[in-house]
Amino acid sequence: MTAEVHDDQPRDLLIIGGGVNGCGIARDAAGRGLSVTLAEMNDLAWATSSASTKLFHGGLRYLEYFEIGLVRKALVEREVLLRAMPHISWPMRFVLPYHKDMRFEAETPTSRLLSFFMPWMRGRRPAWLIRLGLLMYDTLGGRKILPATQTLDLRSGPEGAPLDDRFTKAYEFSDCWVEDARLVVLNARDAQDRGAQILTRTKVIGAARVDGVWAVTLQDMNSGTQRIQRAKMLVNAGGPWVGEILQDRVHIDTNEGVRLVRGSHIVTKRLFDHDKAYFFQGTDGRITFAIPYESDFTLIGTTDQEHDDPDRRPECTPEEQQYLCDFANSYFKQTITREDIVWTYSGVRPLYDDGASSATAATRDYKLKVKAQNGAPVLNVFGGKITTYRRLAERVMQEVAAFFPALPGDWTAGVPLPGGDFPVDGVPDLTRGLQTDYPFLGDVWARRLVRAYGTEARAMLGDAREAADLGQDFGATLSAREIQWLMDKEFAQRAEDVVWRRNKLGLRMTPDQIAALDKWMQARVAV
Ligand SMILES: Cc1cc2nc3c(=O)[nH]c(=O)nc-3n(C[C@H](O)[C@H](O)[C@H](O)COP(=O)(O)OP(=O)(O)OC[C@H]3O[C@@H](n4cnc5c(N)ncnc54)[C@H](O)[C@@H]3O)c2cc1C
């Protein structure tokens, strides 16, 4: 198939990948006045960026590796992000039950140091060291909104009730929850509002330098048609595919790459009755979280497994499911089995290959590498966390500025994402106000809409006076009007985009309801 050149002017940036990093970079660049095209081969956040543990966190366990810089950067960023998106992100308290026999990874720098001074503690941690780590966690990031660490007596209070009786003491610290897939979509929307072109289900299948600019071949994955888009600079934010894009699409030889480490989660019916999460230290030295999820469920994860091929869709294997059940069973009184799992998801961490010995030990920090031989530059993003996506985009812009000298400075800190222009503790007020204006909304429905759309919930509901005005009901409070909004404003094309990424109503809808929704959406696209 021959592709036609479609543009008269080359774009400033062409970004490959619609995960959190690609969309964050698109937003930042468009806001600085650059002309931007972003190409995502599937749906936005289709890969790793919808499969995370969904935490804005400093990463307590990285302190074990002395990754102080990474932890500080992420801790400071938590509150910046929380302020910009109080609808899709909220503070969460984490309960870390302490037991003197808990096992920790033996090969971390902390372990080695401790074994030197206290050889009898090999593989374990004294309580004072955990308290010290949490003190650092509290102070490194300069908290203003999030409350400090405290010690809990598990023999009284709701936090101890679901746990095995051998746990009598815990530490409780702060981090934040974020709806990861919505974070990506809202960045893409804001980028589009600032002039970026966002192309979903559009794959970059090749790129070549022609007359000092990139000629990039884009394939529409729905129709199969191809076209060429020219760009002055390429940004490779392909996540797990970053190496494949470099080698096979852009044809640049490099020995830099990503190490693919799969992480899986299981979801069960709710296992405890409060809104705090648990941080569990396992007998193998690893940690997992058990987190209140979508009101009626508990999310448990994650695992760390080498994954050889980005094109092999990650799945939570039966062994990983059993591992996570066993992990939870070593803490909770209630025993869960694989029969209790209602959903699983799995993602591949694209970790910068720094030659670290184990998947758990590989650095979680990102690396940016620019290749500018023979004219047109390409910038490659290796690694990175959800929590650091905005900072990563700022760093990318510093590199981009070398090629676009008059580029304006940083601007995204403090600028809300769509629907996020309200106070951090404003969700209850916003929900009450929405119910006053739309009295047919029940509590659960109103809260879901505020958590998804924030101050934009009203624009989505429009002039509806009763539920029937919202058109067809697809189940679980999903109406035709909401689907129209998601298709027109949030790039959704298929039912799976809606029920597993724009929201998680797939947990509550039947396969028949999801199939009916898909049919309706296909028919709307065809019109
Ligand atoms: C199990 C797990 C738990 C995690 N938990 C957390 C957490 O709690 N907090 C945190 O901060 N971070 C967490 N992370 C890390 C975080 O999720 C990732 O670092 C981040 O999502 C990576 O985003 P990305 O945009 O680089 O990659 P991706 O989200 O994978 O996006 C890359 C995109 O590029 C597209 N693409 C690839 N090739 C092409 C092509 N040729 N043409 C067009 N498009 C292409 C893909 O379809 C994909 O959508 C976790 C990761 C995992 C796996």
The ligand as an SDF file (V2000), in Angstrom:
LIG
                    3D

 53 58  0  0  0  0  0  0  0  0999 V2000
    1.5330   -3.4240   37.7150 C   0  0  0  0  0  0  0  0  0  0  0  0
    1.9690   -1.9890   37.6620 C   0  0  0  0  0  0  0  0  0  0  0  0
    1.6830   -1.1480   38.7260 C   0  0  0  0  0  0  0  0  0  0  0  0
    2.0840    0.1810   38.6740 C   0  0  0  0  0  0  0  0  0  0  0  0
    1.6930    1.0060   39.6900 N   0  0  0  0  0  0  0  0  0  0  0  0
    2.0420    2.2980   39.6530 C   0  0  0  0  0  0  0  0  0  0  0  0
    1.5720    3.1710   40.6660 C   0  0  0  0  0  0  0  0  0  0  0  0
    0.7990    2.7890   41.5510 O   0  0  0  0  0  0  0  0  0  0  0  0
    1.9740    4.4620   40.6270 N   0  0  0  0  0  0  0  0  0  0  0  0
    2.7990    4.9330   39.6430 C   0  0  0  0  0  0  0  0  0  0  0  0
    3.1570    6.1030   39.7010 O   0  0  0  0  0  0  0  0  0  0  0  0
    3.2130    4.1490   38.6270 N   0  0  0  0  0  0  0  0  0  0  0  0
    2.8410    2.8400   38.6020 C   0  0  0  0  0  0  0  0  0  0  0  0
    3.2230    2.0110   37.5880 N   0  0  0  0  0  0  0  0  0  0  0  0
    4.0510    2.5500   36.5000 C   0  0  0  0  0  0  0  0  0  0  0  0
    3.2200    3.2210   35.4130 C   0  0  0  0  0  0  0  0  0  0  0  0
    1.9790    2.5760   35.2270 O   0  0  0  0  0  0  0  0  0  0  0  0
    3.9610    3.2490   34.0910 C   0  0  0  0  0  0  0  0  0  0  0  0
    5.2810    3.6500   34.2760 O   0  0  0  0  0  0  0  0  0  0  0  0
    3.2960    4.1910   33.0870 C   0  0  0  0  0  0  0  0  0  0  0  0
    1.9240    3.8830   32.9520 O   0  0  0  0  0  0  0  0  0  0  0  0
    3.9870    4.1130   31.7430 C   0  0  0  0  0  0  0  0  0  0  0  0
    3.3120    4.9650   30.8550 O   0  0  0  0  0  0  0  0  0  0  0  0
    3.7680    5.1060   29.3520 P   0  0  0  0  0  0  0  0  0  0  0  0
    2.9670    6.1850   28.7650 O   0  0  0  0  0  0  0  0  0  0  0  0
    5.2400    5.2370   29.2760 O   0  0  0  0  0  0  0  0  0  0  0  0
    3.4500    3.6660   28.6920 O   0  0  0  0  0  0  0  0  0  0  0  0
    2.0600    3.0580   28.2010 P   0  0  0  0  0  0  0  0  0  0  0  0
    0.9330    3.4100   29.0730 O   0  0  0  0  0  0  0  0  0  0  0  0
    2.2930    1.5980   27.9800 O   0  0  0  0  0  0  0  0  0  0  0  0
    1.8080    3.7830   26.8070 O   0  0  0  0  0  0  0  0  0  0  0  0
    2.5380    3.4830   25.6450 C   0  0  0  0  0  0  0  0  0  0  0  0
    1.5690    3.5060   24.4850 C   0  0  0  0  0  0  0  0  0  0  0  0
    2.2920    3.4640   23.2580 O   0  0  0  0  0  0  0  0  0  0  0  0
    1.4480    2.8430   22.3140 C   0  0  0  0  0  0  0  0  0  0  0  0
    2.2530    2.4220   21.1790 N   0  0  0  0  0  0  0  0  0  0  0  0
    3.2780    1.5290   21.1720 C   0  0  0  0  0  0  0  0  0  0  0  0
    3.7800    1.3930   19.9230 N   0  0  0  0  0  0  0  0  0  0  0  0
    3.0720    2.2380   19.1200 C   0  0  0  0  0  0  0  0  0  0  0  0
    3.1260    2.5450   17.7320 C   0  0  0  0  0  0  0  0  0  0  0  0
    4.0040    1.9560   16.9100 N   0  0  0  0  0  0  0  0  0  0  0  0
    2.2480    3.4540   17.2310 N   0  0  0  0  0  0  0  0  0  0  0  0
    1.3370    4.0580   18.0450 C   0  0  0  0  0  0  0  0  0  0  0  0
    1.2460    3.7810   19.3720 N   0  0  0  0  0  0  0  0  0  0  0  0
    2.1040    2.8890   19.9060 C   0  0  0  0  0  0  0  0  0  0  0  0
    0.8340    1.6840   23.1020 C   0  0  0  0  0  0  0  0  0  0  0  0
   -0.3620    1.2060   22.5120 O   0  0  0  0  0  0  0  0  0  0  0  0
    0.6220    2.3010   24.4680 C   0  0  0  0  0  0  0  0  0  0  0  0
   -0.7010    2.7430   24.6690 O   0  0  0  0  0  0  0  0  0  0  0  0
    2.8080    0.6760   37.5720 C   0  0  0  0  0  0  0  0  0  0  0  0
    3.0800   -0.1710   36.4940 C   0  0  0  0  0  0  0  0  0  0  0  0
    2.6390   -1.4790   36.5200 C   0  0  0  0  0  0  0  0  0  0  0  0
    2.8690   -2.3740   35.3400 C   0  0  0  0  0  0  0  0  0  0  0  0
  1  2  1  0
  2  3  1  0
  2 52  2  0
  3  4  2  0
  4  5  1  0
  4 50  1  0
  5  6  2  0
  6  7  1  0
  6 13  1  0
  7  8  2  0
  7  9  1  0
  9 10  1  0
 10 11  2  0
 10 12  1  0
 12 13  2  0
 13 14  1  0
 14 15  1  0
 14 50  1  0
 15 16  1  0
 16 17  1  0
 16 18  1  0
 18 19  1  0
 18 20  1  0
 20 21  1  0
 20 22  1  0
 22 23  1  0
 23 24  1  0
 24 25  2  0
 24 26  1  0
 24 27  1  0
 27 28  1  0
 28 29  2  0
 28 30  1  0
 28 31  1  0
 31 32  1  0
 32 33  1  0
 33 34  1  0
 33 48  1  0
 34 35  1  0
 35 36  1  0
 35 46  1  0
 36 37  1  0
 36 45  1  0
 37 38  2  0
 38 39  1  0
 39 40  1  0
 39 45  2  0
 40 41  1  0
 40 42  2  0
 42 43  1  0
 43 44  2  0
 44 45  1  0
 46 47  1  0
 46 48  1  0
 48 49  1  0
 50 51  2  0
 51 52  1  0
 52 53  1  0
M  END
$$$$
